[in-house]
Amino acid sequence: MPELRRRTLLSAIGVTAAASALASPHASARPKPYDSDVRDLLARMTLEEKLGQLQQLPWSYDLNPGSGSTKAVEDAARAGRLGSVLSIFGATTTNALQRIAVEESRLGIPLLFGLDVIHGFWTTFPIPLAQAASFDPEVTRADAEVSAKEARSNGVHWTFSPMMDVTREPRWGRIAEGSGEDPYLTAEFAAAKVRGYQGSGYGAKDRVAACAKHFVAYGGAEGGRDYNTVDVSESRLRNLYLPPFKAALEAGAATVMASFNTISGVPAHGNTHTLTDILKKEWGFEGFVVSDWAGVQELIAHGFAEDGADAARLALNAGVDMEMTSTNLLTHGTSLLRAGRVRERRIDDAVARVLRLKHELGLFDDPYVDASAAITGPSAAARGAARAAGARGMVLLKNDKGVLPLSPKVNSLALVGPFADSADLLGTWTVPAAAERFPAVKVLDAVRAAAPDAQVTYARGVGPDGADVSGIDAAVAAARAADVTVVVVGEPAALSGEAAARGDLSLPGAQEKLIAAVAGTGKPFAVVLVNGRPLTVGDWLDSAPAVLEAWHPGIEAGHAIADVLFGTVNPGGKLPVSFPRTVGQLPVHYNHESTGRPYAADNKFTSTYLDLPPTPQFPFGHGLSYTTFELGTPSLNRASIPAAALREGDTVQVSVPVRNTGSRAGDEVVQLYVHDVAASIAQPVRRLRGFKRVALDAGAATTVRFMLGADDLGFWTNDPEGEFRLEKGTFELFVGNSSTARARLTLKVE
């Protein structure tokens, strides 16, 4: 029946004769899915209709076709001059607009509907940075599966996610959307999220097409200011920024989005080296590249293009296949082709990539969604998954004197701070309708539910920003009267995400004064941080006995926090990014290169600051537990291996025994780091090349094993053609529970 439906639709739009062969400038020899259908359709299309497939226009979340303000989009769909619409959802809305394209345009080509489903549709999961802190890619896969099911039932075919921009810059607000500072960790999470969104095929009605973004090096923005310049060597580009994208494409990511930044002087939207030479030729990517919002138009502001026609020429020839919101390709494509500034072969290649995805999504079979089957809110199972994800990504930064976990039988508890009774816990990049209809569970409500017999007193103390301290006295009084106090502080969600760079990473407003006042009572207390980035906490850290990093935990925020506070869940998360001591220390990250004068405490003339230690406040991979673990002596299954054997796929195995030496069950994340002692290009002092989160009952033990191959021991050089080099020599392998791991092995590559 689906095949008959597809053929019927193709027949209805007049596709009966075979067209000339696709002439993709990057086509591989092997046939691609739906090539025959795409060829047939291309042969029927006018140039204007082809250019229309390369155009994506924005919708408004709360508008329906016929409202008047969406007339331009509807007219473009009716004329066959539109390929995709973004920021649209809802079965009724999408079906109505789709019906215009399919039933009223000449060829009836269905539209592709995209939406920023970053960490949830109706069910808002923790922000991606929090998910990465779980060191468990299954967390992000679960998010993607729930999100895909909810979104697809509401007419969304395509999500602009996952974001896989490796960054060492916490001032950059978009750090909240990614997985932190490490390319290996980011790659694992990127691949898992793609698999969650797309499953075994995104033609299924509970899956969506993924988009790997932002290509590439967006996380290297100077000063952490969004959209800013990135100057990067070829080796750093390939070793730091590109690996997550390669992993996402190997997992099957359908599309790629270009980034706003320049890459060593060339804007990403006009960068032939990255979009074509690497992505389409070297990697053989067969999906399509979409611009970011007005990214083609912004080539003019970059000083790279003279006008809209020039911007269209540069972007299309560099490898952009679809233009988001600005209309330069559609407006100038015909004149550019006539002038010989773009080739019809390139236009056909871009159109074919778009049409192929529409086929793979099943839109030619069935372009509509069943309105009666639309998911209208989070299910109990979805909420449960979000709650588990929230707790799994929380990181216990400090826990002196066992302040945590709290006893559910505690007599009295004070809950203070601007986020204790706040629903502003969803984080950046939520679907607006979801945030309005399904707010986060508040911490106060969840704590009262978790400790129903306790006397729970609430005092806000201070606001999330501003200088008003008039409420601190009430907070102090509540703390003095209680057995223990929980101080919930952090950032409003609006302070992270796109266009949310911060020059000061301390707690906003008077929140640090509130912590100091509570500390002054001398009573036990714990600080819960809800935030979208690493913060500088040094001014108050010593006074706080316990600190729990909860991030922005999503729809089940309050319950997830209470689960960890009361020990229902033993925290096992680890930091996916270093926490700086001060902003002046930035960038600070574990995987830095050595200098000719590495830090030495007894030598001033080494690489350090006069007024700061060289280490971060909290290192990458750090995280405590309510129990204790012992990692035994690691071992190698061989002390040496020939380089030739590694190149042919051979591996070495690293094993380490792990035991829970405490009195309660818990999780530990075992981490493996590699250091190439001497190489033709200076290598990082450590590189994460393996991690495994293991759950152990009290007293239980297991052995964790890692396999290392050529990919783990080699590196990319500065050759722009792409040279991966595996050199002979000595490698140090470090195993532990953070990037400061001390247990060391030596491996010889001969």
N, C-alpha and C positions, 0 to 999 in steps of 0.2 A: 504493500500500500504506500509506504513512504516514497519508493522509487517511482511508482505511477504518479504520485502527487507531484514529484519533482519534474518529471517529464511533461506532465500536463501544464505546469507553470511555465516551463521553457517554451513549450509549443505556443502558449498563449501570448508570449512576448515576441513570437516570430522567429525563434531560433530553430531553423530546420537544416541549414546547409553548413558544412564544415568550413571554418574560417582558415585563413592562412596561419601557419605555425607561429606560435609565440616567439618573439625574438628578444627575449630577455638578455640584457647585456651581462648578466651575472648567472645565467641559467646553467644548471648542471646537466650532465648527459642523461641522468635518470629521469623518468617521467614524474611529474608531481601530481598529487591528488586533484581530480577535477580538471585536468589540463584540457581535455576535449571540450568540456562545457564552457570553460573560460575562453578558449579560442573561438568557439561558435558565437559567444556573446560579444566578444571584442569586434568581430567582423561586422556586427550589426550596429555598433555604436558610432555616433558622430563624435567629432573631436570635443564638442561642448559636453556631451554626455560622459566622455572619458574624463575630462577635467572635473566634472561634477563628482565623480567617484572619489576624487582626491580631496574633496572639501568636507570639513567637519564644522558645523555651526553649533553655537550654544543654545540651550533651552533654559527655561526658568523652572525651578523645582515645583512651584505651586500653580503653574498655568496649564491649561488644556488647549488642544487645537480649537481654533475658532474664537479664541479670546481677543483677537485683534493684535496684541503685542507679539504674537508668534507668527504673524502673517508672512514675514520674509522667509522663515524656515519652511512654512507650508508651501509657499510659492516655489521655492527652490526644489522641494521634494516633488511637487507636481510637474515641474519642468524637466525632471531628470538631471538636475544640476546640483545634486547633494548626495554624498555617500554615507555620511555619518552625522549623528547628533549626540552631543554630550550633555551631561547634567539633566537627564530626563529619566524618569522611572514611573512606575504605576501601570498596571495592566491596561486599564481603560485609556490612559493617555497615550501609551506607546502603541497600542493597537490602532487608535484613531489616526495617529500620524503615519504609522506603517501602511495603513489602508490607502492613504493618499498616494504614497510612493508606489505601492504595488498595483493599485487598481486605476490610478489616474495618470501616471506617467507613461510615456510611449513604450518603454521596454519593461516597466514593472520591476525594476531591480530593487530588492528590499534594502532598507536602511539598517545601519549598524548602530546600536545604541550603547554609549559608553557612560560610565559613572565612576567617580572616585570612591570606590569601596576599599578603604585603606585598612581598617581593622574592625570591620563589621558593617552590616547593612541595618537591619533592625536591632540585632544583637551586637552591641558594641563590646568588642574584646579589649584587653589592655593594649596600649600603644605598642607599635612594633619594637621599640627599644626595650620595653618591659618584657615582651615575648622573648627577645634575644637573651635577656637575663636569665631565662629558665635554662639555657643551655640544653634545650630539648626541642628539636625541630618539629616534633609531633604537636607541640603547642600551636605553632603557626599553621601547620597543616589543618588542624581542627578549626581554627579561625577561618581559614580559606574555604573549607568545605561548608561550614554553616553559612558564611557570607554568600558563597556562590548559589546555594540553594534558595536563600531568601531573595537575592537580587534577581536571579533568572526568572523566578516566578512572578516578578514584578516588571518584566520586560527588559531587563538589562542583559546585554550580551557580552559585555567587555568591561573589565575593570582596569583602571590605571594604577595597577599595583602588581607585584611588590616593588617597593623602592629599595634599592640595594647600593646606595651611595655610601661607600666607606668614608668615614670622617674622623678626624682627630680634633675637631673644633666644636666644643660645647657651646660656644657663643652662637653658633649657627642653629636657628630654631628648628630646622628640618632634621636635626639629629634624632628627634623624637620619632620620625617616620622610618628610620633605618635600624640597622643592627649593630651600630657602634664602630669601633676603630679597627677591627680585624677582618681581613679579606676572607680567611678560611671560615670563620664563624658566619660571616655574612653570606658566603656562598652556600653553606649548608641550609641556612634559613630561607634564602631566595629560592633554592631548588624545591624545598619542602612546600613553600607557599604556592609555587607554580603548580605542583602536583595536586595540592588541595583544591585550587581553583578549577583546574582543567580535568582532573581525574584521568581516566583512560581515553577520554575524548570529549571535547567541549561542545559537540553536537547534542549531548545529553541535556535534558531539560532541567537538570540540577547543577549544571556546570557553566562557567563563563570563561572567556578567553582572557589570559593574563597579559600584562604589559610590563616588561622589564625597564625600569627607569632609575635614574636619568642618565642617558648615555652621552658623555661619560665624564668622570672626575668632578662632578658637581659638588661633592663633599669637601673638595680642597679649596673652597672659596676663601680668598684672602681676608683675614680679620674676622671670619665668620659672618661677614655681611652677605645676605642672600643675593644671588645673581652675579656675584663678583668674579673677578679674574682668577684663573687657575693656570699657573705656569708649572709644567710638569715634564720631566724627562720621559723618554720612551720606556726606560726600564721601570720607572716608578708607575707609569701608566699601566704597564702590563703586569707588574707584580702586585700592585696595591689595588688599583681601581677596576681593572677588567675581569679578574677571576670570578666575582659573583655573577657577572653577566654571562660569562661562558657557562657557568653552572646552571643558570636559569634557562639558557637556550638548550643545553643538553637535557634538561628536564622537560623541554617542549614548549617554552614560552612562545606564544603566538605572535606577539608584537613587541616592539621596542620604542621607547620615547626618547627623543633627543633632549639634551640638557640646555639650560639657559646660558651657561658660562662659556667663556673662551677656553680653548685648550692650547696653551703655548701660543697665544695670539690669534688663533683661528676659532671663530665661534662654532660651537658644536653643531648648530643647524646648517652650517656651510662647510663642514669638515669632511672632505672626501677621504682623508686618511682613516678616520675612525668609522664613519658610516658605510663606506664602500670597501676600502682596501682591507680593513680588519673584519668588520661585521659581515658584509655580504660576500666578499671574495674569500678571505682567509678562513672564516668560520662557516661559510656556506649558508648563511641565514636566508630562509625562504619566506619568512613572514614579511610584514611591512613595518616601516618606521613612521611614526606619527610625530609631528612637531609638538612641543609644549605650547601652552596658551600664547598665541601671537608670536611664537618664537621665530617664524619666518620674517614677519614684519620687523622684529627687533634687530635683524641684521643691519638695518639702516642706522639705528641708534648706536650699534656697536662700531659704526664707522667702517663696515665691511662691504655694504651694498649702497649704491647711490640712490636708488628709489625702489618702488615696489616691484617693478619688472626685473630689476637686477637681483633683488632679494629672491624672487621666484626662481630665476635662472640658477643662482648659486645653490639654493636649497635643493631643488630637484636634481641638479647634476651631482650634488654631493651625496645624495642618497635618501633625502626625505621623500616619503611616498604619500603622506596625507598632511594637509595643513589644518591646524586647529585654530578656529575663530577668525584669524585674518584671512583674506581672500586673494592673495597675490597670484597663486597658481591658476585659479579660476579666471581671474580678471585678465591676466597677461599671458596665459599659456598659448593662446592662439597666435598672438603677434610674435611671441618668442619662437614658436615653431616656424612661422613663415620667414622670420629673419635668420633662421638657422642657428639660433642661440641655444635651443634645446632640440633633442632628436625625438621623433615619433616613437622610435624603439624604446627610449627611456620612459616616455609617457605610458606606453603599453605595458611595460614591465611593472610600473607602479600600480596601474589599474588592475593588472592580473593578480598582483599580490593581495589587493583589497578584495577582489571578487572571490579569490580562492578561500579567504577566511570566511566570507559569507556562506560559501558552500559548506565549508567544514563545520560551521555553526548550525547547519541545517536550515538556514533562512530561506533558501529556495524551495525546500520541502514544505516548511510550515513557518511563515514569517510572523505569526501571531502567538500570543500566549493565552492560556485558558484563564480568563478573569476569575472564574469560580474557584480556581486552584491557587490563586495568589496568596502567599503567606502575608498575613497582616500584622504580625508581631512576633516577638521572641517566644519560642516554645520553652517548656520546662527543661527539656534536654539541652537546648541552646544556652539557656541561662546557666545550667549546671556546668557546661563546658567553659563558659566565660568565667565563672567563679573559680573553677579549678585552674584556669590559665592565669588569672589574676594572682592567686596565691603562689603558683609555681614560679612566677617571675620575680617575686619579692626577695630582696637581699638584706640579710641581717648584717649591718655594717659594724655594729658594736653591741656588746651585751655584758657589761661589767656586773659582777655580783648576782648574776642570774635574775635580773629584773624581769626578763621575759623567759618563758611565757607567763602570762597572768593566770591565776587560778579562776576558773568559772565560779568558784564559791567565795570569791573575794567579797568582803563585807561592803566596802565603799570604794568608789572609783570616780575620779574627776576626769572629765573629757573637755579639753580646752583647745582653742585655736580656731583660725578662720575657716578651716576645712573640716572641722569635726561635725558640723551640722550643715554641710554644703553638698549639693549635687554636682558641683563643678569638678567631677572626677573622671569624666569620660575621655578627656584628652583632645588633642588637635585632630582635625580631619574626620569629623563624624558626619554622617548624613543628617542634615538639619532637621528633617522631619522626625528622625529617630531620636535625636537629642531632645526634641520638644515632647514627644509622646512617651518616650521610655527613658527617663532620667536615671542617673546612677543611684544605687542604694546608698544612703548616707551612713557614715561611720557611727554616728550616735544611735541611729535606729538599730543597726546591726549589733552593736555592743550591748544594748539593752536586751536584745533577743538572745544573745549568747550568754549573758549573765543575768537571768531574769530575777534572781533573788538579791542582787546587789543594789545598793543605793548609788545610782549613777547621777552625778551632778554635772551640768553643762554650763560653761561660761565661754563666750567667744573670745574675749580678751582683746584682740586687735582684728582689724580687717585684713584682707589679702594684700592690700597695698595702702598707701597713705600713712600719715604720721600720727593719727589719733591713737593715744594710749590710755584713754579714759576707762577702758574696760579691763585693764590689767589687774586692778585691785580686786575685782570680783573673781578673776581667774586664780589669783594667788589665794584668796580666801577658800575657794573650792579645793585647791591643791592641799592647803593646810588641813582641811577637814577630812580629806580622803586618805585611804590606805595607800593608794598609788594613783598617779596621774598619767594620762596619755595626752601628749601635745601633738595635734595634727596641723602641720604647717606645709607650705610649699608654694607652688606657682599656679596662678589661674591658667586654664588651658589656653587662653588667648596669648599667653607669653611664649608659647612654643609653636612649631609648625612653620609654614611658609611666611616669609616677610615678618619674622619674629626674632630677629637677632637681638641679643642682649650684650651690652658692654660690661655689665656688672652681674656676676653670677651668684651673688649672695641672696638670701631670702628677701623678697620684696617688702617694702614698707617697714613696719615696726615689729615684724615677727621675731627677729632675734632678741628684741627687748623682752618679749613675752617669755621666751625660753630662759633668759637670764633671770627673770623674776621668779619663775617656777623653780629654777635651780636654787634660788636663794632661800626657799623654804626648808631645804635640807631633807625633804621627803623624797622617796623613790619615784622616778618618772621615766617614761620612754617617749622618744620623739618619733613620729611617723612622718616621713617625707612623701608628699604627693607632687610630682613634678615631671617635666618632659625632657629633662637634660641633666647632666651632672651639675651639681651646685658646689660652691665654695662654702664649706661648713666649719672651717678652722676656728672662727671666732667664738663658737659656742660648743664645739665638739667635746672638749675636755670636761665641760660641766654636765654633759648628758650621759647618764649611765648606760642607756640603751638607745640605739638608732636603727629603725627599720626603713629601708628604701622601698616604698610601695609603688612608685611611679604614678602614672594615671591609669588606674586598673580597670576602667570600663564600667559597664552597666551593673555588674555585681560587686562594685568596688568595696562598699561597706562590709559585705559578708566576707569577701576575700581577705580584707584587712583583719577583721575579727577572727577569722579562722587561724591566721598566723599569730595574732596577739595572744589568743587563748590556747595555742598549741594543738588545736585540731589538725592543723597542718604544720609540720616542722619545716621551717624555711630551708631551701636548698639552692636558691638562685645565686648567681655569681655576676659580678659587674662585667658588662660587655664593652665598657669604656672606662678609662681612667678618670678619677675625680681629682681635679687640680687643687693645689693648696691656695693659689690666688690666680686671678686672671693674668697677672704678669708672668706666670709660669708657662702659659700656653705658647705653642702646643706641647703637651706632655703626654706621651703614649709609650707603652711597653716595647713596641716593635720598632724602636729607633735604631739607627746605625751607630756604630761606635765612632769616636773621633780619634785623632792621633794622640789626644791627651784626655783619655776617659777619666771620669771623676775619681779622685782619691782624697779622702778626708784630710790627710796630712800634707797636701800639696795645693797651695793656692792656684798654681798655674795649670789647672785642669778645667774641664768643661762643667761649670756650675754657676750658681748665683752667690753673691756675697751674703744675701739676706734670706736665702731659702735653701732647704735641703734639695737635692737633685731628684728626689722621688716624689710621686704624687701623694695626695692625702690618702687615697685608697687605690690600689693598683688594679689593672685589668685582671679579671678572674677571681677577685676577692669575694668572699661571702662566708658567713659563719652559720652555725646550726645550734639547735638546742641539745644536740648530742655531740660526741667527739668521734673522730675517725683517725685511724693510723694507716698510713701508706707504708708498706714494706719496701724492701730493697728491690728496685726494678732490675730487669735482666733482658739481655738480647739473645735471640736464638743463634746469632753468629756475630762475631766481632768485626768481621770485614766482609765485603762483597765487591765483586768486580763491577766497574761502571758499565761495562758491556752487558752484564746480566741485568742490571737495573733497566737499561734502555730497552731490553727485550721483554720487560714486564715482571722480572723477579722482584721479590720484596724481602724485607727483614721484619721480624716481629719483636715488639717491645711488650713485656709483661710486667705487671705490678700487682701484688696482693693488696687488698683493701679490707680493713676490719672496722666495724662499728664498735668502738670501745666504751660507748656511753650506755645510758640506762633507758633510752627510748629509740624507737625506729626513726630513721632519717635518710636523707639523700646526700651523697657526695658527688661532686663533679671532678673526675680525674682528668688531668690535662697534660698533654704532651707537647713540648716545645723543641724546636730544632735550631741549632746555630752552626752555620758553615764557618769554620775557624779562619780559613784564608781562601779568598775567591778573587777572581779577576775583576769583579765589581763588588765593592764593600757591601756586605749583607747585614740585615738586622741582627741585633744581639740575641734576639729570640723571635721565632715565628711559631705560632700555634699550628700544629699539624694533626691534632687529634684531641677529641674530648668525648667523655662518656659519663652520663649521669646515672648513677647506680643507687638503688634503694636497698637498704639493709636493715633488718631487725636488730635490736640490741644484741650485741655479742656475735652477730653473724659476720661472715667473711666471704669474699669472692676474689677472683683474679680478673683484672681488666687487661685486654690485649689490644694493641694497635699494630697495624701494618703500615710500613713506610716504603714508598716506591720512588721512582724517578721524579714524579711530580712534587714530592715532598722535599727532595734534596737538591733539586736544580733550581734555576732562576732564568728569567728573561733578561736579555742584554738590551743595549740601546739601539740595536739594529732596527730601523723602521720596518723592515720586511718581516720581522718577527723571528728572533733566534732564541730558542730555549736551550740552555747550556747546563749540562751535568758534568761537574768537574771532579777529578780525583782529589782526595785529601781527607782531612779529619773533620768529623762532625760531632758536636756535643749535643746530647739529647737530655732534656730536663723533664722530669716527671713530678707532678705535685698537684696541689689544689688551688693554685693561682699562678700568675705569670712570674712570681718570685720564687718558684719551685727550686729547691736546692739539690735534690737527688739527681745525680748526673751519671750518664753513660757515655762511652766513647765508641764511635763507629768509624771504621776506615773504609773509604771507597777507593778501590785500587784500579 
